[in-house]
Amino acid sequence: MYGMRPKTFRIAIEWDNEAKVFIAHSDDIYGLNTEADTFPKLIEKVKMIAPELLELNGIKEDISQDSFLFDPRSFVVPYQETACG
């Protein structure tokens, strides 16, 4: 329908300090669990993997780049990982 927005899928992001990787997972997208050594690489991987998983899970929503909400409340990096110098 005109004016309707596509469904939004929430993606949680975490930092694994031991493995030194960012991890993405989602309760909205069954099977989504991936990691990357940088945040931009992780976003790229999620945007490639998520539509395929949605299709495999039988979800026929309109999927666009705006369909994925990277939840800032889930994204926590320990202070020492962000400090410079």
Biopython code that builds the backbone (N, CA, C, O; Angstrom):
import numpy as np
from Bio.PDB.StructureBuilder import StructureBuilder

atoms = [
    (1, "MET", "N", (0.822, -1.180, 0.000)),
    (1, "MET", "CA", (0.000, 0.000, 0.000)),
    (1, "MET", "C", (0.868, 1.246, 0.000)),
    (1, "MET", "O", (1.988, 1.246, 0.512)),
    (2, "TYR", "N", (0.339, 2.285, -0.574)),
    (2, "TYR", "CA", (1.061, 3.543, -0.645)),
    (2, "TYR", "C", (1.255, 4.119, 0.754)),
    (2, "TYR", "O", (0.315, 4.144, 1.549)),
    (3, "GLY", "N", (2.460, 4.580, 1.061)),
    (3, "GLY", "CA", (2.741, 5.210, 2.343)),
    (3, "GLY", "C", (3.139, 4.252, 3.444)),
    (3, "GLY", "O", (3.532, 4.691, 4.525)),
    (4, "MET", "N", (3.048, 2.945, 3.198)),
    (4, "MET", "CA", (3.448, 1.980, 4.223)),
    (4, "MET", "C", (4.949, 1.756, 4.158)),
    (4, "MET", "O", (5.534, 1.629, 3.083)),
    (5, "ARG", "N", (5.547, 1.710, 5.320)),
    (5, "ARG", "CA", (6.982, 1.462, 5.399)),
    (5, "ARG", "C", (7.240, -0.036, 5.485)),
    (5, "ARG", "O", (6.423, -0.776, 6.033)),
    (6, "PRO", "N", (8.369, -0.487, 4.948)),
    (6, "PRO", "CA", (8.709, -1.899, 5.109)),
    (6, "PRO", "C", (8.957, -2.226, 6.579)),
    (6, "PRO", "O", (9.294, -1.347, 7.372)),
    (7, "LYS", "N", (8.791, -3.462, 6.924)),
    (7, "LYS", "CA", (9.044, -3.902, 8.293)),
    (7, "LYS", "C", (10.504, -3.629, 8.657)),
    (7, "LYS", "O", (11.395, -3.721, 7.812)),
    (8, "THR", "N", (10.729, -3.294, 9.915)),
    (8, "THR", "CA", (12.081, -3.067, 10.414)),
    (8, "THR", "C", (12.511, -4.263, 11.247)),
    (8, "THR", "O", (11.745, -4.764, 12.070)),
    (9, "PHE", "N", (13.728, -4.714, 11.033)),
    (9, "PHE", "CA", (14.292, -5.838, 11.770)),
    (9, "PHE", "C", (15.417, -5.312, 12.656)),
    (9, "PHE", "O", (16.375, -4.714, 12.166)),
    (10, "ARG", "N", (15.295, -5.541, 13.962)),
    (10, "ARG", "CA", (16.268, -5.030, 14.923)),
    (10, "ARG", "C", (17.484, -5.964, 14.985)),
    (10, "ARG", "O", (17.348, -7.180, 15.121)),
    (11, "ILE", "N", (18.670, -5.363, 14.882)),
    (11, "ILE", "CA", (19.933, -6.098, 14.945)),
    (11, "ILE", "C", (20.694, -5.634, 16.183)),
    (11, "ILE", "O", (20.959, -4.442, 16.337)),
    (12, "ALA", "N", (21.041, -6.552, 17.054)),
    (12, "ALA", "CA", (21.825, -6.226, 18.241)),
    (12, "ALA", "C", (23.310, -6.382, 17.915)),
    (12, "ALA", "O", (23.717, -7.335, 17.250)),
    (13, "ILE", "N", (24.101, -5.439, 18.389)),
    (13, "ILE", "CA", (25.542, -5.454, 18.152)),
    (13, "ILE", "C", (26.248, -5.521, 19.501)),
    (13, "ILE", "O", (25.894, -4.804, 20.438)),
    (14, "GLU", "N", (27.242, -6.385, 19.587)),
    (14, "GLU", "CA", (28.041, -6.497, 20.809)),
    (14, "GLU", "C", (29.517, -6.529, 20.438)),
    (14, "GLU", "O", (29.886, -6.868, 19.314)),
    (15, "TRP", "N", (30.336, -6.174, 21.392)),
    (15, "TRP", "CA", (31.786, -6.252, 21.233)),
    (15, "TRP", "C", (32.280, -7.401, 22.097)),
    (15, "TRP", "O", (31.994, -7.442, 23.294)),
    (16, "ASP", "N", (33.018, -8.336, 21.505)),
    (16, "ASP", "CA", (33.637, -9.432, 22.250)),
    (16, "ASP", "C", (35.081, -9.033, 22.505)),
    (16, "ASP", "O", (35.922, -9.097, 21.608)),
    (17, "ASN", "N", (35.358, -8.625, 23.726)),
    (17, "ASN", "CA", (36.677, -8.118, 24.084)),
    (17, "ASN", "C", (37.745, -9.203, 23.996)),
    (17, "ASN", "O", (38.892, -8.922, 23.649)),
    (18, "GLU", "N", (37.375, -10.424, 24.305)),
    (18, "GLU", "CA", (38.349, -11.515, 24.274)),
    (18, "GLU", "C", (38.754, -11.859, 22.836)),
    (18, "GLU", "O", (39.938, -12.013, 22.538)),
    (19, "ALA", "N", (37.765, -11.975, 21.955)),
    (19, "ALA", "CA", (38.040, -12.316, 20.559)),
    (19, "ALA", "C", (38.373, -11.088, 19.712)),
    (19, "ALA", "O", (38.867, -11.221, 18.592)),
    (20, "LYS", "N", (38.105, -9.888, 20.246)),
    (20, "LYS", "CA", (38.354, -8.624, 19.536)),
    (20, "LYS", "C", (37.565, -8.551, 18.224)),
    (20, "LYS", "O", (38.103, -8.209, 17.171)),
    (21, "VAL", "N", (36.265, -8.885, 18.321)),
    (21, "VAL", "CA", (35.380, -8.811, 17.160)),
    (21, "VAL", "C", (34.040, -8.220, 17.569)),
    (21, "VAL", "O", (33.638, -8.296, 18.731)),
    (22, "PHE", "N", (33.355, -7.631, 16.594)),
    (22, "PHE", "CA", (31.984, -7.190, 16.756)),
    (22, "PHE", "C", (31.084, -8.357, 16.369)),
    (22, "PHE", "O", (31.369, -9.078, 15.413)),
    (23, "ILE", "N", (30.003, -8.540, 17.110)),
    (23, "ILE", "CA", (29.072, -9.634, 16.864)),
    (23, "ILE", "C", (27.683, -9.053, 16.638)),
    (23, "ILE", "O", (27.246, -8.164, 17.368)),
    (24, "ALA", "N", (26.995, -9.563, 15.620)),
    (24, "ALA", "CA", (25.613, -9.153, 15.355)),
    (24, "ALA", "C", (24.708, -10.366, 15.496)),
    (24, "ALA", "O", (25.031, -11.459, 15.032)),
    (25, "HIS", "N", (23.568, -10.153, 16.146)),
    (25, "HIS", "CA", (22.546, -11.196, 16.225)),
    (25, "HIS", "C", (21.191, -10.519, 16.276)),
    (25, "HIS", "O", (21.092, -9.320, 16.537)),
    (26, "SER", "N", (20.154, -11.294, 16.027)),
    (26, "SER", "CA", (18.818, -10.711, 15.978)),
    (26, "SER", "C", (17.773, -11.722, 16.405)),
    (26, "SER", "O", (17.798, -12.879, 15.986)),
    (27, "ASP", "N", (16.851, -11.268, 17.250)),
    (27, "ASP", "CA", (15.691, -12.091, 17.592)),
    (27, "ASP", "C", (14.663, -12.038, 16.468)),
    (27, "ASP", "O", (13.788, -12.900, 16.382)),
    (28, "ASP", "N", (14.766, -11.028, 15.605)),
    (28, "ASP", "CA", (13.816, -10.850, 14.509)),
    (28, "ASP", "C", (14.168, -11.681, 13.270)),
    (28, "ASP", "O", (13.304, -11.956, 12.437)),
    (29, "ILE", "N", (15.433, -12.077, 13.153)),
    (29, "ILE", "CA", (15.892, -12.812, 11.970)),
    (29, "ILE", "C", (16.540, -14.111, 12.437)),
    (29, "ILE", "O", (17.697, -14.129, 12.857)),
    (30, "TYR", "N", (15.773, -15.197, 12.358)),
    (30, "TYR", "CA", (16.261, -16.493, 12.822)),
    (30, "TYR", "C", (17.540, -16.874, 12.081)),
    (30, "TYR", "O", (17.589, -16.834, 10.852)),
    (31, "GLY", "N", (18.580, -17.245, 12.842)),
    (31, "GLY", "CA", (19.831, -17.699, 12.261)),
    (31, "GLY", "C", (20.880, -16.620, 12.095)),
    (31, "GLY", "O", (22.022, -16.920, 11.745)),
    (32, "LEU", "N", (20.512, -15.355, 12.342)),
    (32, "LEU", "CA", (21.497, -14.287, 12.168)),
    (32, "LEU", "C", (22.422, -14.242, 13.370)),
    (32, "LEU", "O", (22.013, -13.915, 14.484)),
    (33, "ASN", "N", (23.652, -14.573, 13.121)),
    (33, "ASN", "CA", (24.703, -14.523, 14.124)),
    (33, "ASN", "C", (26.016, -14.498, 13.357)),
    (33, "ASN", "O", (26.468, -15.524, 12.849)),
    (34, "THR", "N", (26.623, -13.324, 13.278)),
    (34, "THR", "CA", (27.848, -13.183, 12.498)),
    (34, "THR", "C", (28.797, -12.242, 13.212)),
    (34, "THR", "O", (28.395, -11.522, 14.126)),
    (35, "GLU", "N", (30.044, -12.245, 12.802)),
    (35, "GLU", "CA", (31.044, -11.393, 13.434)),
    (35, "GLU", "C", (32.006, -10.833, 12.404)),
    (35, "GLU", "O", (32.138, -11.353, 11.296)),
    (36, "ALA", "N", (32.678, -9.752, 12.802)),
    (36, "ALA", "CA", (33.693, -9.126, 11.945)),
    (36, "ALA", "C", (34.646, -8.340, 12.843)),
    (36, "ALA", "O", (34.308, -7.978, 13.970)),
    (37, "ASP", "N", (35.833, -8.087, 12.322)),
    (37, "ASP", "CA", (36.832, -7.390, 13.134)),
    (37, "ASP", "C", (36.651, -5.878, 13.162)),
    (37, "ASP", "O", (37.259, -5.205, 13.995)),
    (38, "THR", "N", (35.824, -5.326, 12.264)),
    (38, "THR", "CA", (35.523, -3.890, 12.308)),
    (38, "THR", "C", (34.011, -3.709, 12.212)),
    (38, "THR", "O", (33.302, -4.567, 11.688)),
    (39, "PHE", "N", (33.532, -2.582, 12.725)),
    (39, "PHE", "CA", (32.109, -2.280, 12.688)),
    (39, "PHE", "C", (31.596, -2.133, 11.250)),
    (39, "PHE", "O", (30.552, -2.699, 10.926)),
    (40, "PRO", "N", (32.295, -1.389, 10.375)),
    (40, "PRO", "CA", (31.803, -1.294, 8.985)),
    (40, "PRO", "C", (31.716, -2.648, 8.276)),
    (40, "PRO", "O", (30.780, -2.887, 7.513)),
    (41, "LYS", "N", (32.679, -3.528, 8.524)),
    (41, "LYS", "CA", (32.621, -4.869, 7.911)),
    (41, "LYS", "C", (31.425, -5.645, 8.438)),
    (41, "LYS", "O", (30.786, -6.388, 7.692)),
    (42, "LEU", "N", (31.121, -5.478, 9.719)),
    (42, "LEU", "CA", (29.984, -6.183, 10.296)),
    (42, "LEU", "C", (28.677, -5.715, 9.658)),
    (42, "LEU", "O", (27.828, -6.535, 9.308)),
    (43, "ILE", "N", (28.514, -4.411, 9.508)),
    (43, "ILE", "CA", (27.306, -3.867, 8.885)),
    (43, "ILE", "C", (27.164, -4.402, 7.458)),
    (43, "ILE", "O", (26.074, -4.789, 7.038)),
    (44, "GLU", "N", (28.268, -4.419, 6.726)),
    (44, "GLU", "CA", (28.254, -4.939, 5.351)),
    (44, "GLU", "C", (27.822, -6.401, 5.328)),
    (44, "GLU", "O", (27.003, -6.793, 4.496)),
    (45, "LYS", "N", (28.371, -7.215, 6.244)),
    (45, "LYS", "CA", (28.008, -8.633, 6.303)),
    (45, "LYS", "C", (26.527, -8.819, 6.621)),
    (45, "LYS", "O", (25.846, -9.629, 5.993)),
    (46, "VAL", "N", (26.038, -8.068, 7.596)),
    (46, "VAL", "CA", (24.631, -8.196, 7.987)),
    (46, "VAL", "C", (23.719, -7.843, 6.817)),
    (46, "VAL", "O", (22.745, -8.549, 6.557)),
    (47, "LYS", "N", (24.023, -6.765, 6.116)),
    (47, "LYS", "CA", (23.174, -6.338, 4.993)),
    (47, "LYS", "C", (23.209, -7.335, 3.835)),
    (47, "LYS", "O", (22.306, -7.347, 2.999)),
    (48, "MET", "N", (24.245, -8.170, 3.784)),
    (48, "MET", "CA", (24.322, -9.199, 2.757)),
    (48, "MET", "C", (23.607, -10.481, 3.222)),
    (48, "MET", "O", (22.893, -11.115, 2.446)),
    (49, "ILE", "N", (23.804, -10.846, 4.473)),
    (49, "ILE", "CA", (23.288, -12.112, 5.000)),
    (49, "ILE", "C", (21.799, -12.043, 5.350)),
    (49, "ILE", "O", (21.051, -12.977, 5.060)),
    (50, "ALA", "N", (21.368, -10.945, 5.968)),
    (50, "ALA", "CA", (20.009, -10.855, 6.508)),
    (50, "ALA", "C", (18.916, -11.097, 5.466)),
    (50, "ALA", "O", (18.001, -11.875, 5.735)),
    (51, "PRO", "N", (18.970, -10.463, 4.281)),
    (51, "PRO", "CA", (17.906, -10.736, 3.307)),
    (51, "PRO", "C", (17.835, -12.209, 2.896)),
    (51, "PRO", "O", (16.745, -12.739, 2.681)),
    (52, "GLU", "N", (18.982, -12.867, 2.787)),
    (52, "GLU", "CA", (18.995, -14.291, 2.440)),
    (52, "GLU", "C", (18.349, -15.117, 3.543)),
    (52, "GLU", "O", (17.580, -16.035, 3.258)),
    (53, "LEU", "N", (18.656, -14.800, 4.812)),
    (53, "LEU", "CA", (18.057, -15.529, 5.926)),
    (53, "LEU", "C", (16.548, -15.299, 5.989)),
    (53, "LEU", "O", (15.784, -16.229, 6.250)),
    (54, "LEU", "N", (16.128, -14.075, 5.752)),
    (54, "LEU", "CA", (14.691, -13.790, 5.756)),
    (54, "LEU", "C", (13.976, -14.606, 4.691)),
    (54, "LEU", "O", (12.900, -15.150, 4.938)),
    (55, "GLU", "N", (14.568, -14.691, 3.516)),
    (55, "GLU", "CA", (13.965, -15.485, 2.432)),
    (55, "GLU", "C", (13.903, -16.958, 2.817)),
    (55, "GLU", "O", (12.886, -17.619, 2.604)),
    (56, "LEU", "N", (14.999, -17.474, 3.388)),
    (56, "LEU", "CA", (15.028, -18.875, 3.819)),
    (56, "LEU", "C", (13.997, -19.148, 4.910)),
    (56, "LEU", "O", (13.468, -20.255, 5.004)),
    (57, "ASN", "N", (13.712, -18.140, 5.733)),
    (57, "ASN", "CA", (12.733, -18.280, 6.810)),
    (57, "ASN", "C", (11.309, -18.019, 6.345)),
    (57, "ASN", "O", (10.378, -18.031, 7.151)),
    (58, "GLY", "N", (11.136, -17.784, 5.043)),
    (58, "GLY", "CA", (9.796, -17.611, 4.480)),
    (58, "GLY", "C", (9.180, -16.251, 4.718)),
    (58, "GLY", "O", (7.966, -16.091, 4.593)),
    (59, "ILE", "N", (10.002, -15.263, 5.059)),
    (59, "ILE", "CA", (9.489, -13.906, 5.271)),
    (59, "ILE", "C", (9.542, -13.170, 3.943)),
    (59, "ILE", "O", (10.607, -13.028, 3.342)),
    (60, "LYS", "N", (8.401, -12.711, 3.496)),
    (60, "LYS", "CA", (8.275, -12.098, 2.175)),
    (60, "LYS", "C", (8.091, -10.583, 2.254)),
    (60, "LYS", "O", (7.422, -9.996, 1.404)),
    (61, "GLU", "N", (8.671, -9.957, 3.253)),
    (61, "GLU", "CA", (8.550, -8.510, 3.429)),
    (61, "GLU", "C", (9.345, -7.770, 2.354)),
    (61, "GLU", "O", (10.262, -8.324, 1.749)),
    (62, "ASP", "N", (8.975, -6.512, 2.128)),
    (62, "ASP", "CA", (9.799, -5.643, 1.291)),
    (62, "ASP", "C", (11.058, -5.328, 2.077)),
    (62, "ASP", "O", (10.992, -4.747, 3.160)),
    (63, "ILE", "N", (12.194, -5.707, 1.537)),
    (63, "ILE", "CA", (13.470, -5.521, 2.228)),
    (63, "ILE", "C", (14.249, -4.432, 1.516)),
    (63, "ILE", "O", (14.436, -4.476, 0.300)),
    (64, "SER", "N", (14.699, -3.455, 2.286)),
    (64, "SER", "CA", (15.559, -2.399, 1.754)),
    (64, "SER", "C", (16.702, -2.197, 2.740)),
    (64, "SER", "O", (16.725, -2.805, 3.810)),
    (65, "GLN", "N", (17.637, -1.350, 2.377)),
    (65, "GLN", "CA", (18.757, -1.061, 3.277)),
    (65, "GLN", "C", (18.258, -0.423, 4.572)),
    (65, "GLN", "O", (18.933, -0.501, 5.598)),
    (66, "ASP", "N", (17.086, 0.204, 4.535)),
    (66, "ASP", "CA", (16.523, 0.838, 5.723)),
    (66, "ASP", "C", (15.729, -0.140, 6.590)),
    (66, "ASP", "O", (15.205, 0.244, 7.635)),
    (67, "SER", "N", (15.639, -1.394, 6.162)),
    (67, "SER", "CA", (14.866, -2.382, 6.905)),
    (67, "SER", "C", (15.580, -2.866, 8.158)),
    (67, "SER", "O", (14.963, -3.486, 9.024)),
    (68, "PHE", "N", (16.875, -2.590, 8.261)),
    (68, "PHE", "CA", (17.656, -3.113, 9.368)),
    (68, "PHE", "C", (18.008, -1.989, 10.336)),
    (68, "PHE", "O", (18.656, -1.008, 9.971)),
    (69, "LEU", "N", (17.566, -2.157, 11.578)),
    (69, "LEU", "CA", (17.823, -1.174, 12.619)),
    (69, "LEU", "C", (18.912, -1.730, 13.524)),
    (69, "LEU", "O", (18.708, -2.721, 14.225)),
    (70, "PHE", "N", (20.055, -1.088, 13.499)),
    (70, "PHE", "CA", (21.159, -1.504, 14.355)),
    (70, "PHE", "C", (20.958, -0.828, 15.698)),
    (70, "PHE", "O", (21.167, 0.376, 15.841)),
    (71, "ASP", "N", (20.551, -1.613, 16.674)),
    (71, "ASP", "CA", (20.104, -1.119, 17.966)),
    (71, "ASP", "C", (21.250, -0.507, 18.762)),
    (71, "ASP", "O", (22.125, -1.227, 19.242)),
    (72, "PRO", "N", (21.251, 0.831, 18.907)),
    (72, "PRO", "CA", (22.353, 1.476, 19.618)),
    (72, "PRO", "C", (22.370, 1.151, 21.100)),
    (72, "PRO", "O", (23.412, 1.275, 21.744)),
    (73, "ARG", "N", (21.234, 0.738, 21.658)),
    (73, "ARG", "CA", (21.214, 0.387, 23.079)),
    (73, "ARG", "C", (21.956, -0.910, 23.345)),
    (73, "ARG", "O", (22.408, -1.141, 24.467)),
    (74, "SER", "N", (22.091, -1.758, 22.338)),
    (74, "SER", "CA", (22.781, -3.030, 22.532)),
    (74, "SER", "C", (24.277, -2.902, 22.296)),
    (74, "SER", "O", (25.054, -3.785, 22.658)),
    (75, "PHE", "N", (24.670, -1.787, 21.682)),
    (75, "PHE", "CA", (26.065, -1.628, 21.271)),
    (75, "PHE", "C", (26.876, -1.040, 22.408)),
    (75, "PHE", "O", (26.778, 0.150, 22.705)),
    (76, "VAL", "N", (27.680, -1.886, 23.043)),
    (76, "VAL", "CA", (28.501, -1.444, 24.163)),
    (76, "VAL", "C", (29.935, -1.872, 23.907)),
    (76, "VAL", "O", (30.221, -3.052, 23.701)),
    (77, "VAL", "N", (30.821, -0.905, 23.923)),
    (77, "VAL", "CA", (32.247, -1.177, 23.802)),
    (77, "VAL", "C", (32.890, -0.662, 25.088)),
    (77, "VAL", "O", (32.694, 0.499, 25.447)),
    (78, "PRO", "N", (33.646, -1.497, 25.784)),
    (78, "PRO", "CA", (34.289, -1.035, 27.012)),
    (78, "PRO", "C", (35.148, 0.202, 26.768)),
    (78, "PRO", "O", (35.771, 0.337, 25.715)),
    (79, "TYR", "N", (35.178, 1.096, 27.744)),
    (79, "TYR", "CA", (35.890, 2.370, 27.598)),
    (79, "TYR", "C", (37.315, 2.169, 27.138)),
    (79, "TYR", "O", (37.783, 2.908, 26.271)),
    (80, "GLN", "N", (38.019, 1.202, 27.682)),
    (80, "GLN", "CA", (39.428, 1.012, 27.315)),
    (80, "GLN", "C", (39.603, 0.657, 25.846)),
    (80, "GLN", "O", (40.685, 0.846, 25.290)),
    (81, "GLU", "N", (38.549, 0.143, 25.205)),
    (81, "GLU", "CA", (38.626, -0.185, 23.786)),
    (81, "GLU", "C", (38.452, 1.041, 22.899)),
    (81, "GLU", "O", (38.808, 1.009, 21.722)),
    (82, "THR", "N", (37.906, 2.124, 23.456)),
    (82, "THR", "CA", (37.675, 3.322, 22.675)),
    (82, "THR", "C", (38.690, 4.407, 22.960)),
    (82, "THR", "O", (38.769, 5.388, 22.219)),
    (83, "ALA", "N", (39.465, 4.252, 24.013)),
    (83, "ALA", "CA", (40.433, 5.271, 24.407)),
    (83, "ALA", "C", (41.570, 5.346, 23.400)),
    (83, "ALA", "O", (42.028, 4.329, 22.879)),
    (84, "CYS", "N", (42.009, 6.548, 23.142)),
    (84, "CYS", "CA", (43.125, 6.761, 22.219)),
    (84, "CYS", "C", (44.425, 6.842, 23.004)),
    (84, "CYS", "O", (44.463, 7.327, 24.134)),
    (85, "GLY", "N", (45.481, 6.357, 22.380)),
    (85, "GLY", "CA", (46.801, 6.511, 22.978)),
    (85, "GLY", "C", (47.133, 5.461, 23.869)),
    (85, "GLY", "O", (48.219, 5.462, 24.448)),
]
sb = StructureBuilder()
sb.init_structure("model")
sb.init_model(0)
sb.init_chain("A")
sb.init_seg("    ")
for serial, (resi, resn, name, xyz) in enumerate(atoms, 1):
    if name == "N":
        sb.init_residue(resn, " ", resi, " ")
    sb.init_atom(name, np.array(xyz, "f"), 0.0, 1.0, " ", f" {name:<3s}", serial, name[0])
structure = sb.get_structure()
